[in-house]
Amino acid sequence: MSPDIRRPWTFAAVCVMVPALPLLVFSLADPIIQLLPWYAAVYLLIGACIFGPVGKLPPLRQAVAFLLPGALLVGAGLLDLGFWAGGWLLGLPAWGLLLSRWTPENPLPAVQLLKFLGLLLLGMALFTFNATWVIFSLTVFLLPAIPLLRLARRSYKDGQLQAAVEVLLSVAAVVVAVALPTPAGSWSSPWMHAGGAATAGLMMVFWAGFPRHSGPLKLKHGAIV
């Protein structure tokens, strides 16, 4: 019997990612190895937002597909090939959402994977060049409005806990983005990077949310269907 479950908390996952990226970016002067505990913590928090509502550990195939790209890209960073793992965080909430619907009967189509990679590249471009496209940076200040509007419209069908968490995380993302000092000589501010991350993350999770389900979500073979 397949019980009804809640939807993944993708907006909460985006709110975890948004302040994490500027924190990592402005710490890149430190040895990469010192960033690994923080990177791992953010990675696992995003995973908890996606797979936690299921109430059980994800199947092995989902866990491997979720963790492996981050691990490989951390290896690239340790080999001085670039901190691509940070860019991967932009798409991690959307990637987790795609994986949450992956079952043996419902595999991820190659076309969908290519679209995801294309959006990830677009998101990385927005994040990289958003200092010259300031309008995309302003998205970070709109984050608290999203859960508040959903709360006003009574869109939270899974209880008030999700609403409280999303309001708290969205406000915290704005506070961290604004409070981070701009290093001397930097041509961009942390809040600009946070805004670029917010724009890219929301764009990808909005895309990954389709096709939308008309009925209640079910748990089947450990995946959300």
Beta strands, then each sheet from edge to edge (+ up, - down):
strand 1: 219-220
strand 2: 223-224
sheet 1: 1+ 2-
end
